[in-house]
Amino acid sequence: MQTKIQLGIRHRQIRESVLKMSVADYAKHMQVKVPTVYSWESGRTTVPQEVLASLEKRHGVSSGWLLTGTGSPTISTVQSDQDAQNTHKTALERLEEQVLSIRAVIAELKAHSPLVVAPARGSKGSHGPRIPMLSLGVSAGLPTASDDTIEREIDLADMLLEHPESTYFIRVVGDSMTDAGISDGDTLIVDCAIQPRSGQIVIAKVYGELTVKRYLKAEGRPVLRAENRRYKDIAITAEMDFTIVGVVRSCIKKF
C-alpha cells in the first residue's frame, strides 16, 4: 500500500511540475476519467504500466524514478531512444525481480506447509477416556497400576484443550522449527481462539499457504521467524495476504 501511495505522490508531482496540467487536462490527455487520475494520485489504485510507458516515451519522464524515487525524474533530451528503452527495461526488471522473490517465498511455504489433521472434538467438560497418572519416585521396571502408584486420573482433553471448539490438530511438514523442538511429522495442537502475541509460535497463512513460525514484532513490524538458521525471516508487508490462523499450544511427538 505504501508503494502505491508514494507512486501516486510522484505521479502528481510530474503532472503539476513537469507537464503543468490540471487534473481535467491530464485526464483528457491520457484518455481516462478524472476520478481515475485522483485514484492514481491518492494511492488507491496503482498507476498502470502503460501510463508509465506513455509518460516516458511522450514526455521524457523516467518510469524508474516514478517506481522507485531514485535517479532523475526526467530523461535527458540528448539521450537516445535506445537509452530510454534501456531505462524502461531496468524498471521492468526490478518488478520481475520482486515477482521472482514472491514466487520463491511461496515455493518455500508450499514445501513446508503443515497439514490440518482434524479439529478437536467435543467441548470442555465432556469426558473422554481417563488415563492413570503414576506418581513420581517409583522404582525402575514395569509400573503397575496399583493404588500406591496412581497419583490421579487425567482427561487429556481437559489437560490439552482450553477451547476445544476452536482447536485443531496440524501435522508438521519440514524442518524449519527444529530448534524449537518441533520436527517433521510432529502433531501440533493449535488454538484459534487465542489472541497471538509477539514471541509465540503460530500457524500463519501467507499468500494462501500455511506455515508454522515464531511470530515477532521487529520495530513494530510483524516478522515470521523460523527456528532453523537455514531459513530466512519472512518480513510481513501490507501487500501480502497474511493472517494468523492460531497459536500453537502443544506438540505431540512419537518416539
N, C-alpha and C positions, 0 to 999 in steps of 0.2 A: 504494500500500500504506500509506504514512504517513497519508493522509487517512482510510482506514478505521480505522486504529488510534486516531487522535485522536477520530473519531466514536464509537468504542466506549468510550473513556475518558469522554467527556462523557455518553454514554448511561448508563453505570454510575453517574456522579455524580447524575443525575436520579433513577434508581431508588432509590439509597441515601438521598440528602439531601432530595429533594422528595417522592417517593412513599413513602419509608420502607418499602419492601417487600423481602423476601428474594427470592433468585433463583427459588425454587419458587413463591412467591406471585405474583411478577411474570409468570412463565411461564403460570400458570393465568389470570391477569388478561388476558393478551394471547392466550390460547388457542394457545400454542406449547409445544414441548417444552423442558425445562430445558437440554439441550445446545445448543439453538438460541440461547438467551439468552447462554450462555457464549461461543458462536461470535461473536455480535454484539459483546460487550464486549471480546473479545480482539483484534478486528480481522480475524479470519479471513474473515468474511463481512460484507457491508455491511448495516446496519440498513435494512429495506425502507421505501420511501416511505410505504406505507400505515400503518406503525407510527409514523413521524414525524407523519403527519397525525392519527392517533388520539391521540397524546400531546398534541398542540396543542389539539385540539378538546375532549378529555375532562378534561385536567389543566392546560391553560394553559401548556404547555411550548413555548418558541419553537423551531420547526424551523430557523429561520435561525441561532440560536445553536448548535444541535446540529451543523449542517452546517459552519459557519464559525468558531465560537468567538467571534464578535463580538456585541456588544449584551448584552441581559439574558437569562438562562436561562428566565425566565418572563414571560408576558404579564400586564400589569396587569389585575386583576379588573374595573376600570371601563372597560376597553377594549371597544368594541362588537364584535359578531360580524363586522361588515364590516371593521373594522380588523384583526382576527385573520386573516380571509381574505386581506387585502392583504399581511400579513406572510408568510403561507404562499406566496402568489403570488410574492413577491420572491425567496424561496429557490428556487422552481422556475425563475424567470427566470435566476438565476445558473447553475443547472445547464444550462439551454438555451444560455446564452452559451458555456459550456465545450464543449458538443457542437458548436456552430457553429464554434468555434475549431478543434476537432479536424478537422471537415469541411473547413475552409479549408486546413489543413496537408496533408490527404490529396489535395485537389484540386490543390494546387501540386506535390505529389510525382508525381501521375499525369501532369501536364503536362510534367514533365521527367524521367520515368523512363527511364534508359538501357536499351538493347535488347541482350540477350545474342545475340551473333552466332554464336559456335561455341566449343567447347572446343578447346584446343590439342591437336594430335595427336602421337603418338609419345612417346618418353621421352628423357631427357637422354642424349646419347651416340649417338642414332640420327641419321644424317646425311641432310640434305636437300640441295638444290642449293647448291653453294658459289659464292660471288659474289666476284669480284676486288675488293680494296680498293686504290684508287690512292694512291700516296704523295703527300704534300703538296709544294707548290712547283712543280707542273707549269705550263707556260705556258698562257696563255689559248687558247681554241679547243677543238676537239673532241678529247677524250682518246682515246688508242689503247691497247689492252691489250697493250702490248709489255713485254718483260722488265724494262726500266728504269723503267717507271711502276707496275708491280704490286708493292705492298708485301707483301701476303699475301692468302690467300683466307679468307673467313669463312663460317661457317654461322650464319644468322640465328637458328635455334632455340637453338644454344649461346649466342649473344650475348644473346638477349632472354628466354629461358625458364629460370628457375632450377628450377622444379618443374612440368615440362610436364603431368604427370598431374593437377595441381590448378590449372591456369591456364586462364583463359577470356578470349575477346575480347568486348568490350562496346562498342557504338556509343553515343556521347553524344547526348542529345536536350536541346536548350535551351542557354541562355547563362549559367547560374548559376556557371560556373567559368572564365569568360573571363580574369579577372585572373591565373589560374594557368597561362594558355596553353592551356587546354582549351576547344575550341569545338564548336559544334553540328556533328554529323557526323563528328567525330574518332573513332578507334577506340582504346580503352584495352586494355592488357594487364593483367589483374587476377590476382594470385596469391592463392589462398585458403589457402595453407599457411603464410603469414607471420602472426605474432602482431602485431596492429596496435598502434602507438604514437602517443601524442599528437603532433600536428603532421603526420601522414601524410594523404595523400588516399586515401579508402577508398570502396568500394561498400558501402552500408548498406541494410538493409531496415527501413522504418518503417511501421507499420500495414499491412504486406503489400506496400508499394510500394518499388521500388529507387530509390536516389538516389546521386549521386556528390557528395561533400562532403569538406571537410577535417575530420578528427577531432581534437578538442581536449578537454583536461580543464581546466575552469574551477572553481577551488575544490573540486577533487576530483570534480566532476560532469561527465559527458560532454556535449559540445556538438557539433553538426554545423554547420559554418560554410561558407556559400557564398563563392566568390571573386568576388563581384559585389555592390556596395553596394545594389543594388535589392532584394536578398533578405535576409530576416531570419534570424538564427541559429535553429536548432531545438534547444531545450533538451530533453534526453532525461530522462524521468521513469520511475519504476518501473512506472507503469500502461501505458506504451507497449509495443507489440510491436516490440522493437528488436533487431536483430542486425547485426553487421559481417560481410559476406559475404567480403570480400577486400581486399587492399591494391593500389592502382594502382602498377604498376612502370614502365610506359612509355606514351607517347601517340603514335599513328601518325596523321600528317596527310597530306592530299592537297592539292597546290597546282595 
